[in-house]
Amino acid sequence: MNTPQTIALFLFTILLISCSNNESVNTENDSNSPPQNTPNILLIIADDMGLDATPGYTIGNIKPNMPTLESLINSGLKFNNLWSYPICTPTRGSILTGKYGFRTNVLNVDDVMPISETSIQKHLDNTASRYNHAVIGKWHLSKNESHPTNMGINYYSGSLGGGVQSFWNWNLTENEQTTTSTAYTTTKFTDLAIDWIGAQTQPWFLWLAYNAPHTPFHLPPSNLHYQGNLPSDDASISANPLPYYLAMIEAMDAEMGRLINSMSDNEKANTIIIFIGDNGTPNRVAQEYENSRAKGSVYQGGVNVPMIVSGKNVTRINDTENALINTTDLFATIADIAGTGTIEINDSISFKRLLSDSNADKRDYVYTEIGYDSGNSDYTIRNATHKYIYFEDGTEALYDLNDNPLENPNLLDASQLPLSNENRAIKDDLTNRLNQIRN
C-alpha cells in the first residue's frame, strides 16, 4: 500500500543511513537538537510481541505489515538472542533497574518495584548526564499514582496497570492524577510522546511503552492497519484472534511512524531508537511454538524476543547480531549511550559497542526466570549453544539450541540419557554458572 506514510518512512530510512555516521550534523537552525555527543534515546516497548510476530525473524509464517519497523531493520541492527522475562512486569523491572528479578522481588505479574531501587532515570540524574526523561504508556510496576515519580521519572503519563478493559475506555494517569480517556491508547500514547519530545530543549530519553498488542484483542481504526474489513464482534475475534492481533501490531507501527516523522530531520539524525518486545507472543496467537511454551514460560517462545536498534551512531546497517543479551543490559547500554561512563552495573552490561563493532565483547551466558505464588521459580540459563532449565517442581531440561531451536528433545529425558561427555560438561558448566548468579 503506497500511502504517504510509507513514502515518508522510506525517506526516513535513507536519512538514517546517510546520517548515522555523520558527527557534524548542522543543528544551528534546530533549537530542539542537543549536542552531537548526547544523542536522544527512544526506547519503544511492544507488549506481548515475540519473534514469530515480528518481521525480519525466521520463525512465524504470518507476519504483520510493519513498514516503520522494517525501515529500522534496514537502517540498523537486528538482534537474534535477546532474552526478556516471560511476562510483562519483571521485564520492565529488569530494564528499569538493571537487576535480575530475584534481586528486587519483581518476578511475576503485578509485583511492585521497591522505590528504594535506583532506576535508569535516577542513574542518569545521579551521573549529571543532562538528560531529561519520561515514561509514556504502560507502567505495570505499581498501581500507585505516585510510583513513577517516586522512581525518579521526570514525567509520566499512561496506564499504570497490566492491561486495559478497552483500548477506547481506560484510566489515564498523568501528574499523579487519574482520569478516564476515550482516545485509542496506541494513538494517545503517540500524541503524548510527540508533545513531550516537541517541548524538549536538552538531550532526552523517552521510554515509550505501548500496550499493544496485549489483550483485549480488537479491530483498530481502519486507517492504522492492513488487515482489511474484519468483523469487530467478540465472537469473531475469539474464533480467529490472529488477524486482530496482527492489526494491533500494524496500528502500533503506524503510530511509531507518525512519531518518528513528527521530529525534525536534525532531531531524527541525532536520535537512537531501540525497539523491543517485552515477552513472547500469547499462546492463542503464537506461531510454531507449542501453546505451553509461549508467553508465561521460560521456553524460547516466552523469553526470546525481538530487538532492533537504529539511528545515531549505529553504523552496522541492515546487519544481524547473534550476541546473547539480557533485558537487564538496556540499563547499562542507555547509560553508556548517554555518556555517563557506565559500562557495567548490577546485572547489566552495555552492548553499545556492538552497534558499531561486530567483534566487541559479548556475554557468555544469559539468564532469566519467572516466580510463582508458591515462592518457587522456574529459572534458566544459556550459552551460545545450549540451554538449561530448572523447574519449580525440581525437574530439569537441557536443550541443544543449535540442533533444536524449538527445544526438542530434552536431553535429560530418560530416552535421551546418558548424556555425551560434551553435553555433560556443558550441563555442569551451566548449572555452576547458575549457582554463581543466584547465590
Helices and strands as residue ranges (DSSP letters): H 4-19, E 40-46, G 51-53, H 67-74, E 76-83, H 88-97, H 101-104, H 120-126, E 132-138, H 147-150, E 155-159, E 170-174, E 177-181, H 185-198, E 204-209, G 222-224, H 234-239, H 242-262, H 265-269, E 271-277, G 291-293, H 300-303, E 304-311, E 319-326, H 329-337, E 344-345, E 348-349, G 352-355, E 366-371, E 377-382, E 386-390, E 396-400, H 421-438
